[in-house]
Amino acid sequence: MSRLEKIKLLRGSRLTCQEVRVLLADLGYELVRQRGSHEQWVKDGRTFTLAAHGKDATHYILDALRKLSEVP
């Protein structure tokens, strides 16, 4: 199962912030800046902000990842 498929199957599951970083890189996003715990990832003019406040990613980060996986 690819990482992209894993995102699509997430329902109440947890991902660590490190796993989110790997997924963003796999989707072609590049880390362009970080200020404190907030990281900004960019791809084709689209920006994704990862707020890494602890080990696990929050539910809204996972929802945003699902939306990213649907965008062509």
VMD Tcl script that builds the backbone (N, CA, C; Angstrom):
set m [mol new atoms 216]
animate dup $m
set s [atomselect $m all]
$s set {name element resname resid chain x y z} {
  {N N MET 1 A 0.838 -1.169 0.000}
  {CA C MET 1 A 0.000 0.000 0.000}
  {C C MET 1 A 0.888 1.240 0.000}
  {N N SER 2 A 0.609 2.158 -0.905}
  {CA C SER 2 A 1.414 3.375 -0.976}
  {C C SER 2 A 1.029 4.326 0.150}
  {N N ARG 3 A 1.877 5.294 0.385}
  {CA C ARG 3 A 1.582 6.278 1.425}
  {C C ARG 3 A 0.343 7.087 1.074}
  {N N LEU 4 A 0.162 7.365 -0.215}
  {CA C LEU 4 A -1.011 8.113 -0.655}
  {C C LEU 4 A -2.286 7.333 -0.372}
  {N N GLU 5 A -2.256 6.029 -0.595}
  {CA C GLU 5 A -3.416 5.193 -0.282}
  {C C GLU 5 A -3.664 5.178 1.217}
  {N N LYS 6 A -2.595 5.222 2.003}
  {CA C LYS 6 A -2.737 5.225 3.451}
  {C C LYS 6 A -3.492 6.478 3.905}
  {N N ILE 7 A -3.205 7.615 3.287}
  {CA C ILE 7 A -3.906 8.852 3.623}
  {C C ILE 7 A -5.398 8.695 3.351}
  {N N LYS 8 A -5.718 8.120 2.213}
  {CA C LYS 8 A -7.118 7.982 1.827}
  {C C LYS 8 A -7.883 7.065 2.764}
  {N N LEU 9 A -7.196 6.124 3.398}
  {CA C LEU 9 A -7.854 5.167 4.273}
  {C C LEU 9 A -7.964 5.629 5.726}
  {N N LEU 10 A -7.315 6.728 6.050}
  {CA C LEU 10 A -7.303 7.179 7.438}
  {C C LEU 10 A -8.703 7.544 7.913}
  {N N ARG 11 A -9.125 6.919 8.948}
  {CA C ARG 11 A -10.406 7.216 9.589}
  {C C ARG 11 A -10.192 7.051 11.092}
  {N N GLY 12 A -9.923 8.129 11.777}
  {CA C GLY 12 A -9.691 8.051 13.206}
  {C C GLY 12 A -8.310 7.538 13.578}
  {N N SER 13 A -7.460 7.325 12.588}
  {CA C SER 13 A -6.099 6.863 12.862}
  {C C SER 13 A -5.202 8.048 13.202}
  {N N ARG 14 A -4.045 7.750 13.649}
  {CA C ARG 14 A -3.067 8.784 13.986}
  {C C ARG 14 A -1.814 8.607 13.137}
  {N N LEU 15 A -1.238 9.733 12.774}
  {CA C LEU 15 A 0.067 9.763 12.137}
  {C C LEU 15 A 0.960 10.649 12.980}
  {N N THR 16 A 2.228 10.317 13.021}
  {CA C THR 16 A 3.162 11.204 13.703}
  {C C THR 16 A 3.505 12.354 12.763}
  {N N CYS 17 A 4.030 13.418 13.324}
  {CA C CYS 17 A 4.431 14.553 12.494}
  {C C CYS 17 A 5.542 14.149 11.530}
  {N N GLN 18 A 6.395 13.250 11.954}
  {CA C GLN 18 A 7.460 12.773 11.063}
  {C C GLN 18 A 6.869 12.044 9.859}
  {N N GLU 19 A 5.833 11.238 10.074}
  {CA C GLU 19 A 5.174 10.546 8.960}
  {C C GLU 19 A 4.513 11.547 8.020}
  {N N VAL 20 A 3.965 12.616 8.568}
  {CA C VAL 20 A 3.358 13.663 7.736}
  {C C VAL 20 A 4.434 14.318 6.877}
  {N N ARG 21 A 5.598 14.572 7.452}
  {CA C ARG 21 A 6.697 15.167 6.679}
  {C C ARG 21 A 7.091 14.266 5.506}
  {N N VAL 22 A 7.170 12.963 5.753}
  {CA C VAL 22 A 7.526 12.011 4.696}
  {C C VAL 22 A 6.455 12.011 3.603}
  {N N LEU 23 A 5.184 12.049 4.007}
  {CA C LEU 23 A 4.090 12.072 3.033}
  {C C LEU 23 A 4.130 13.333 2.185}
  {N N LEU 24 A 4.381 14.472 2.818}
  {CA C LEU 24 A 4.459 15.726 2.059}
  {C C LEU 24 A 5.595 15.677 1.043}
  {N N ALA 25 A 6.732 15.160 1.448}
  {CA C ALA 25 A 7.863 15.032 0.526}
  {C C ALA 25 A 7.507 14.086 -0.619}
  {N N ASP 26 A 6.816 12.991 -0.315}
  {CA C ASP 26 A 6.393 12.046 -1.363}
  {C C ASP 26 A 5.412 12.680 -2.335}
  {N N LEU 27 A 4.599 13.612 -1.845}
  {CA C LEU 27 A 3.638 14.301 -2.700}
  {C C LEU 27 A 4.292 15.422 -3.510}
  {N N GLY 28 A 5.590 15.656 -3.292}
  {CA C GLY 28 A 6.315 16.654 -4.066}
  {C C GLY 28 A 6.441 17.999 -3.392}
  {N N TYR 29 A 6.030 18.102 -2.146}
  {CA C TYR 29 A 6.149 19.363 -1.417}
  {C C TYR 29 A 7.569 19.525 -0.891}
  {N N GLU 30 A 7.987 20.790 -0.780}
  {CA C GLU 30 A 9.334 21.104 -0.312}
  {C C GLU 30 A 9.240 22.032 0.896}
  {N N LEU 31 A 9.984 21.711 1.940}
  {CA C LEU 31 A 10.019 22.558 3.125}
  {C C LEU 31 A 10.769 23.838 2.783}
  {N N VAL 32 A 10.088 24.978 2.878}
  {CA C VAL 32 A 10.725 26.240 2.511}
  {C C VAL 32 A 11.069 27.111 3.704}
  {N N ARG 33 A 10.327 26.945 4.812}
  {CA C ARG 33 A 10.681 27.714 6.000}
  {C C ARG 33 A 10.056 27.095 7.232}
  {N N GLN 34 A 10.646 27.427 8.363}
  {CA C GLN 34 A 10.135 26.952 9.646}
  {C C GLN 34 A 10.315 28.062 10.664}
  {N N ARG 35 A 9.278 28.274 11.426}
  {CA C ARG 35 A 9.364 29.242 12.524}
  {C C ARG 35 A 8.752 28.583 13.746}
  {N N GLY 36 A 9.596 28.228 14.672}
  {CA C GLY 36 A 9.131 27.494 15.840}
  {C C GLY 36 A 8.658 26.107 15.422}
  {N N SER 37 A 7.422 25.785 15.790}
  {CA C SER 37 A 6.894 24.463 15.462}
  {C C SER 37 A 6.091 24.467 14.170}
  {N N HIS 38 A 6.008 25.596 13.480}
  {CA C HIS 38 A 5.240 25.685 12.236}
  {C C HIS 38 A 6.177 25.582 11.028}
  {N N GLU 39 A 5.873 24.637 10.163}
  {CA C GLU 39 A 6.668 24.421 8.952}
  {C C GLU 39 A 5.806 24.748 7.738}
  {N N GLN 40 A 6.383 25.447 6.770}
  {CA C GLN 40 A 5.653 25.744 5.553}
  {C C GLN 40 A 6.242 24.949 4.404}
  {N N TRP 41 A 5.374 24.164 3.764}
  {CA C TRP 41 A 5.729 23.313 2.640}
  {C C TRP 41 A 5.048 23.876 1.394}
  {N N VAL 42 A 5.764 23.917 0.260}
  {CA C VAL 42 A 5.224 24.521 -0.954}
  {C C VAL 42 A 5.396 23.582 -2.136}
  {N N LYS 43 A 4.355 23.575 -2.985}
  {CA C LYS 43 A 4.406 22.845 -4.250}
  {C C LYS 43 A 3.517 23.582 -5.245}
  {N N ASP 44 A 4.077 23.971 -6.363}
  {CA C ASP 44 A 3.329 24.634 -7.429}
  {C C ASP 44 A 2.509 25.820 -6.918}
  {N N GLY 45 A 3.081 26.610 -6.027}
  {CA C GLY 45 A 2.392 27.786 -5.510}
  {C C GLY 45 A 1.396 27.504 -4.401}
  {N N ARG 46 A 1.158 26.241 -4.085}
  {CA C ARG 46 A 0.259 25.887 -2.980}
  {C C ARG 46 A 1.087 25.703 -1.720}
  {N N THR 47 A 0.596 26.249 -0.621}
  {CA C THR 47 A 1.311 26.183 0.651}
  {C C THR 47 A 0.549 25.305 1.632}
  {N N PHE 48 A 1.284 24.474 2.345}
  {CA C PHE 48 A 0.731 23.638 3.398}
  {C C PHE 48 A 1.508 23.943 4.658}
  {N N THR 49 A 0.812 24.321 5.717}
  {CA C THR 49 A 1.462 24.609 6.985}
  {C C THR 49 A 1.257 23.445 7.938}
  {N N LEU 50 A 2.346 22.894 8.391}
  {CA C LEU 50 A 2.322 21.804 9.359}
  {C C LEU 50 A 2.659 22.388 10.723}
  {N N ALA 51 A 1.674 22.328 11.621}
  {CA C ALA 51 A 1.890 22.777 12.999}
  {C C ALA 51 A 2.245 21.549 13.828}
  {N N ALA 52 A 3.521 21.365 14.055}
  {CA C ALA 52 A 4.014 20.162 14.737}
  {C C ALA 52 A 4.119 20.426 16.235}
  {N N HIS 53 A 2.953 20.439 16.917}
  {CA C HIS 53 A 2.901 20.688 18.358}
  {C C HIS 53 A 2.859 19.368 19.105}
  {N N GLY 54 A 3.899 18.623 19.067}
  {CA C GLY 54 A 3.928 17.338 19.744}
  {C C GLY 54 A 4.226 16.221 18.762}
  {N N LYS 55 A 4.048 14.995 19.213}
  {CA C LYS 55 A 4.414 13.851 18.393}
  {C C LYS 55 A 3.375 13.538 17.321}
  {N N ASP 56 A 2.092 13.522 17.681}
  {CA C ASP 56 A 1.044 13.143 16.735}
  {C C ASP 56 A 0.476 14.352 16.010}
  {N N ALA 57 A 0.129 14.150 14.747}
  {CA C ALA 57 A -0.521 15.191 13.961}
  {C C ALA 57 A -1.980 15.287 14.393}
  {N N THR 58 A -2.514 16.485 14.372}
  {CA C THR 58 A -3.898 16.695 14.797}
  {C C THR 58 A -4.867 16.290 13.691}
  {N N HIS 59 A -6.136 16.191 14.055}
  {CA C HIS 59 A -7.157 15.749 13.100}
  {C C HIS 59 A -7.280 16.695 11.914}
  {N N TYR 60 A -7.111 18.008 12.121}
  {CA C TYR 60 A -7.241 18.925 11.000}
  {C C TYR 60 A -6.066 18.830 10.034}
  {N N ILE 61 A -4.913 18.422 10.499}
  {CA C ILE 61 A -3.779 18.182 9.602}
  {C C ILE 61 A -4.085 16.965 8.724}
  {N N LEU 62 A -4.653 15.915 9.329}
  {CA C LEU 62 A -5.004 14.717 8.566}
  {C C LEU 62 A -6.097 15.015 7.547}
  {N N ASP 63 A -7.071 15.856 7.924}
  {CA C ASP 63 A -8.115 16.252 6.975}
  {C C ASP 63 A -7.513 17.018 5.802}
  {N N ALA 64 A -6.574 17.906 6.089}
  {CA C ALA 64 A -5.919 18.682 5.023}
  {C C ALA 64 A -5.101 17.763 4.105}
  {N N LEU 65 A -4.466 16.742 4.683}
  {CA C LEU 65 A -3.714 15.780 3.861}
  {C C LEU 65 A -4.642 15.009 2.936}
  {N N ARG 66 A -5.809 14.619 3.438}
  {CA C ARG 66 A -6.772 13.930 2.591}
  {C C ARG 66 A -7.189 14.803 1.423}
  {N N LYS 67 A -7.408 16.072 1.676}
  {CA C LYS 67 A -7.785 17.003 0.604}
  {C C LYS 67 A -6.654 17.157 -0.399}
  {N N LEU 68 A -5.410 17.205 0.092}
  {CA C LEU 68 A -4.257 17.309 -0.816}
  {C C LEU 68 A -4.167 16.101 -1.728}
  {N N SER 69 A -4.491 14.937 -1.200}
  {CA C SER 69 A -4.372 13.723 -1.999}
  {C C SER 69 A -5.424 13.661 -3.096}
  {N N GLU 70 A -6.497 14.459 -2.967}
  {CA C GLU 70 A -7.557 14.486 -3.974}
  {C C GLU 70 A -7.260 15.489 -5.073}
  {N N VAL 71 A -6.390 16.464 -4.812}
  {CA C VAL 71 A -6.055 17.491 -5.792}
  {C C VAL 71 A -5.104 16.896 -6.824}
  {N N PRO 72 A -5.396 17.072 -8.120}
  {CA C PRO 72 A -4.498 16.505 -9.154}
  {C C PRO 72 A -3.146 17.196 -9.196}
}
mol reanalyze $m
mol bondsrecalc $m
mol representation Tube
mol addrep $m
